[in-house]
Amino acid sequence: MRGVLSWLLLPLHLAMNVQTVLAFILRGQGRVKLRAKWDALNGLPGLWRKRRPIQSSRVATVGQIWRGLDKRVLPSRRARV
């Protein structure tokens, strides 16, 4: 996803991550979820290094990517089954 879309969707992404962590805390699994999030954050620099050459050769426009995204906050009933 291009930087523009990443920044646009960042608040929603963060809110959903906080919600997920809270749900895991309520189930007594908060430590595991927080450790996974921490490990993911530590892996971001390497991910961004790999992403740079891929993004430079991409052919889809930001608009095409935006139109292809499922913008529902909650998945459809069919997707949850």
PyMOL commands that set and color helices and strands:
alter all, ss='L'
color gray80, all
select helices_A, chain A and resi 3-26+30-42+44-56+62-68+77-80
alter helices_A, ss='H'
color red, helices_A
deselect
rebuild
show_as cartoon
